[in-house]
Structures are given as structure tokens and as C-alpha cells.
Amino acid sequence: MPEVTDADFAAEVIGSELPVLVEFTADWCPPCRQMAPVLSALAEEEGDRLRIVQLNVDRNPATTHAYKVLSMPTFLVFRGGEPVKSMVGSRPKRRLLEELADVV
């Protein structure tokens, strides 16, 4: 899964032509690790319509603070440079797809 940082968030997420699902994650977060195979499968299946990236909250406090992320994993979907959907907590792929249907 590609990782974005405070330094490249604007270029990689805000400036993306595709909608972007950002997983705010941490190395110490078991539910975040649980989501890794789900996000990898989703990226493979939906890569032509949706970009999926991770942002480590411990290494990127500016972006984490800017979007008021308090729990991990938090998922924000950006479209046209703006956050359009927020989800908190792990979930199965089918449920994630259902929740993304209105923004992708």
C-alpha cells in the first residue's frame, strides 16, 4: 500500500484526479493491520476508479491534526481535493465497498 506523508499529502491526495481513500494508520494498531489485506484487495479490484493510500499518524502529525483524526483506523475519502466521506474502525471488504458506493 502506498504511503503518503505530511510533505506530499497535497500532491498525492488533494491533487489526485481519482478519488482517494486515505487510511490513517499506526504501526501499533491491530485493527489497522487487520485492514491491510482488505485494502490491498480493494486497490487491486478498484484501482482504475479509486486510489488507496496510507498515512502513518505517528510520523505525520500535521495532516492527522488537520483532519482531526483521533482513532485508528480512520478512513477519509477525498474527491476533488475535499474530504467527502469519513469512516472509523475496521470492516470487511463487502461493507467497505457498500460504504464507498456513493463516493466512487
C-alpha positions in Angstrom: 0.0 0.0 0.0 1.5 3.4 -1.0 2.2 5.7 2.0 1.7 9.4 1.9 3.3 11.9 4.3 2.7 15.4 5.5 5.1 16.6 2.9 3.4 15.0 -0.1 -0.2 14.8 1.0 -1.3 17.8 -1.0 0.2 16.5 -4.2 -0.7 12.8 -3.8 -4.2 13.2 -2.3 -5.6 16.7 -2.7 -4.3 17.0 -6.3 -5.4 13.5 -7.4 -7.7 13.2 -10.3 -9.1 10.0 -8.9 -11.0 9.8 -5.6 -8.5 8.8 -2.9 -9.2 6.6 0.2 -6.7 7.5 2.9 -6.3 5.1 5.8 -4.9 6.9 8.8 -3.0 4.1 10.5 -0.3 3.4 13.1 2.2 0.6 13.5 0.8 -0.3 16.9 -2.8 -0.6 15.7 -4.1 -4.2 15.4 -7.3 -3.3 13.5 -5.1 -1.3 11.1 -3.0 -4.4 10.4 -6.3 -6.4 10.0 -7.3 -4.0 7.2 -4.1 -4.4 5.2 -5.3 -7.4 3.1 -8.8 -5.9 2.7 -7.3 -2.6 1.3 -4.8 -4.5 -0.9 -7.6 -6.5 -2.5 -9.7 -3.4 -2.9 -6.8 -1.5 -4.5 -6.4 -4.3 -7.0 -10.1 -4.5 -7.9 -10.9 -0.8 -7.9 -7.6 0.7 -8.8 -8.9 2.3 -12.0 -11.6 4.2 -10.1 -10.1 4.7 -6.6 -6.6 5.3 -5.3 -5.9 3.9 -1.8 -3.0 5.2 0.4 -2.0 5.1 4.0 -0.8 7.8 6.3 1.0 6.9 9.5 -0.4 9.1 12.2 2.8 8.9 14.4 5.1 10.1 11.6 2.7 12.7 10.1 1.1 14.7 12.9 0.3 17.8 10.8 -2.1 16.0 8.5 -3.5 13.9 11.3 -4.3 17.0 13.3 -5.6 19.0 10.3 -8.3 16.4 9.7 -9.0 15.8 13.4 -8.2 12.1 13.3 -8.4 10.6 16.8 -9.0 6.9 16.3 -7.3 4.3 14.1 -8.1 3.2 11.6 -9.8 6.2 10.2 -10.7 6.3 6.6 -11.2 9.6 4.7 -12.3 9.7 1.1 -11.2 12.7 -0.9 -12.7 13.7 -4.2 -11.8 16.9 -6.0 -9.4 17.8 -3.2 -12.1 17.7 -0.5 -13.0 15.1 2.1 -16.4 13.7 1.2 -16.7 10.7 3.5 -15.3 9.6 6.9 -15.4 6.1 8.4 -13.8 4.8 11.6 -12.9 1.3 12.5 -12.1 -1.9 10.7 -14.7 -3.6 8.5 -15.0 -6.4 6.0 -14.4 -5.6 2.3 -18.0 -6.1 1.3 -19.1 -3.5 3.9 -16.3 -1.1 2.9 -17.4 -1.4 -0.8 -21.0 -0.6 0.2 -20.0 2.4 2.1 -17.8 3.7 -0.8 -20.5 3.1 -3.4 -21.9 6.7 -3.1 -18.5 8.4 -3.5 -16.6 6.3 -6.1 
